[in-house]
Amino acid sequence: MPLTSREDGNLLTLVVDGAIDSGLGGELHKAASEALHTGKRRFLVNLQKAKQANSAGLEALVRTATAVTGGGGRIALVGPDPVLADILKATRLDKRFAVFESTEQAIGRLRRE
């Protein structure tokens, strides 16, 4: 399954396993939007198993972040591999998202905000 989720109180962790493309990006956006409607306000997108991202997938990440922040929430990315981290830097999306190396760092930051 390319996208799984785990809930912990007000935090929803979305685990990406595969390429972030329009299909997976759409699933990510849908899951975050549904969670916003149920009261979740903290979102962690775990990219440790993400294999790559195309422009449609990156656009879906931005749409997801826009929906989350527009709904009063916070979002963070964790664990992109070096290639995906370089893509985030090249597209300047590393400035749009809080990006962390470890899940613990990301959760700590989300819970403090």
Protein Blocks (a to p, Z undefined) as FASTA:
>chain_A
ZZdcddehjaccdddedjddfklmmmmmmmmmmmmmnopabdcddfklpfbdcfklmmmm
mmmmmmmmmnopacddehiafklmmmmmmnommmmpccdfbfklmmmmmmmZZ
